[in-house]
Amino acid sequence: MNPEELNYSETHEWIKIDGKVATLGLTDHAQSELGDIVYLELPGVGAEVTAGSEFGVVESVKAASDLYAPLSGKVVAVNDAATQDPALVNRDCYGEGWLVKVELKDPSEVENLKTAAEYKEFIGA
């Protein structure tokens, strides 16, 4: 289930745009493929992220995977609850399990993201 109001990246992050701030999280597809998430490494507030570059790491009982920034900007908030309890991403990936909030450097990058329908087709759901 991919909420229609969100955008999605090919690296399985969801993006909620609110003005100049984007909230990023891991999609339901990604968290279910990973299995039980046991560790999250996220950038600190003030860190600069660049679209297409690594911004963190997620580890599960199955695998470790890099997280890729779908948009460029400055991290303005980090979900400490998720870093302290990474299973929050499994339980509520589109809500309490968000990862970071980024102040957008170039809002036009949003045009490179997928809609919910495009992402559903991309993952073959």
C-alpha positions as CSV (number, residue, x, y, z in Angstrom):
1,M,0.0,0.0,0.0
2,N,1.6,3.2,-1.2
3,P,-0.2,6.4,-0.1
4,E,-1.3,8.4,-3.1
5,E,-0.2,11.8,-1.7
6,L,3.5,10.8,-1.5
7,N,6.2,10.6,-4.1
8,Y,8.7,7.7,-4.4
9,S,12.2,7.1,-5.5
10,E,13.7,4.1,-7.4
11,T,15.8,3.4,-4.3
12,H,12.6,2.8,-2.3
13,E,12.3,6.0,-0.2
14,W,9.0,7.8,0.1
15,I,8.9,11.6,0.1
16,K,6.2,13.9,1.5
17,I,6.6,17.5,0.3
18,D,5.4,20.3,2.7
19,G,6.4,23.6,1.3
20,K,10.2,23.7,1.2
21,V,10.6,20.7,3.5
22,A,10.6,17.0,2.4
23,T,10.0,14.2,4.9
24,L,11.8,11.0,3.8
25,G,11.1,7.5,4.8
26,L,11.5,3.9,3.7
27,T,8.6,2.4,1.6
28,D,6.5,-0.5,2.8
29,H,8.0,-2.6,-0.1
30,A,11.5,-1.9,1.1
31,Q,10.9,-2.6,4.8
32,S,9.0,-5.8,4.0
33,E,11.9,-7.0,1.7
34,L,14.5,-6.1,4.4
35,G,12.6,-7.9,7.2
36,D,13.1,-7.0,10.8
37,I,15.1,-3.7,10.9
38,V,17.6,-3.7,13.8
39,Y,19.7,-0.6,13.1
40,L,19.5,2.8,11.5
41,E,22.3,5.2,10.8
42,L,21.1,8.7,9.8
43,P,22.8,12.0,9.3
44,G,22.7,14.7,11.9
45,V,20.7,17.9,11.8
46,G,22.6,20.4,9.6
47,A,24.1,17.7,7.3
48,E,23.9,18.4,3.6
49,V,22.5,15.6,1.4
50,T,22.7,15.4,-2.4
51,A,20.1,13.7,-4.6
52,G,21.4,10.2,-5.6
53,S,24.0,10.1,-2.8
54,E,24.0,7.9,0.3
55,F,22.6,9.6,3.4
56,G,22.4,6.7,5.8
57,V,22.3,2.9,6.4
58,V,19.6,0.5,7.4
59,E,20.4,-2.9,8.7
60,S,18.0,-5.8,9.2
61,V,18.3,-9.4,10.2
62,K,18.6,-10.2,6.5
63,A,20.9,-7.5,5.1
64,A,22.4,-4.0,5.3
65,S,21.5,-1.4,2.7
66,D,22.4,2.1,2.0
67,L,19.8,4.8,2.0
68,Y,19.9,7.3,-0.9
69,A,18.7,10.8,-0.8
70,P,16.0,11.4,-3.4
71,L,16.4,15.2,-3.2
72,S,19.2,17.6,-2.3
73,G,19.1,19.9,0.8
74,K,19.9,20.3,4.4
75,V,18.7,17.9,7.1
76,V,16.5,19.9,9.5
77,A,15.1,17.0,11.6
78,V,16.0,13.4,12.4
79,N,13.6,10.9,13.8
80,D,15.4,9.9,17.0
81,A,12.6,7.6,17.9
82,A,13.4,5.5,14.8
83,T,17.1,5.4,15.5
84,Q,16.4,4.3,19.1
85,D,13.7,1.7,18.0
86,P,14.5,0.8,14.3
87,A,11.5,-1.6,14.3
88,L,9.3,1.5,14.2
89,V,10.1,1.5,10.5
90,N,8.6,-2.0,10.2
91,R,5.5,-1.1,12.3
92,D,4.6,2.3,10.8
93,C,6.9,3.2,7.8
94,Y,4.6,5.9,6.5
95,G,3.9,7.5,9.9
96,E,6.0,7.3,13.1
97,G,8.8,5.5,11.2
98,W,9.8,8.5,9.0
99,L,13.6,9.0,8.8
100,V,14.7,12.6,8.2
101,K,13.3,16.0,7.1
102,V,15.2,17.9,4.5
103,E,14.9,21.6,3.5
104,L,15.0,21.5,-0.2
105,K,17.8,23.1,-2.1
106,D,16.2,22.7,-5.5
107,P,12.4,22.0,-5.4
108,S,12.5,21.2,-9.2
109,E,14.1,17.8,-8.3
110,V,10.7,16.7,-7.2
111,E,9.9,16.2,-10.9
112,N,12.3,13.3,-11.0
113,L,10.3,11.3,-8.4
114,K,7.6,8.7,-9.1
115,T,3.9,9.0,-8.3
116,A,2.3,6.2,-6.3
117,A,1.0,4.6,-9.5
118,E,4.4,4.8,-11.1
119,Y,6.1,3.3,-8.1
120,K,3.6,0.5,-7.9
121,E,4.3,-0.4,-11.5
122,F,8.1,-0.1,-10.8
123,I,8.0,-2.6,-8.0
124,G,5.6,-4.9,-10.0
125,A,2.8,-4.7,-7.5
